[in-house]
Amino acid sequence: MKRLTVLLVALIFAVSFASSAIAADKTLRGTITGINASTGDVSFCPAGSTGHQDFKAGKSIDLKKFKKGDKVKIAVTQQNQLKSIQPDRARRMITGC
């Protein structure tokens, strides 16, 4: 019985660790190439890249204070949902796009 309990606890730990790794968010730095605050659409060019990516912001994110050309740092989910956005105050940024 003790062996079964240890095995079950190990299995639960492994599954919870794997699911948290899958749901990990990414943080990116770059430039806004297009933004529509009313629909929540953001086009973004990551630093050092030549192409842009499109993200959808949730209703809790205020996009009205950002504009095309702003240097920002964003956090996105695996499903390309914009989780947070803030001005990037880095001294240097590798440009792209």
Sequence and secondary structure as in RCSB ss.txt:
>XXXX:A:sequence
MKRLTVLLVALIFAVSFASSAIAADKTLRGTITGINASTGDVSFCPAGSTGHQDFKAGKSIDLKKFKKGDKVKIA
VTQQNQLKSIQPDRARRMITGC
>XXXX:A:secstr
 HHHHHHHHHHHHHHHHHHHHHT  EEEEEEEEEEETTTTEEEEEETT SS EEEEE TTS  TT  TT EEEEE
E TTSEEEEEEE   S      
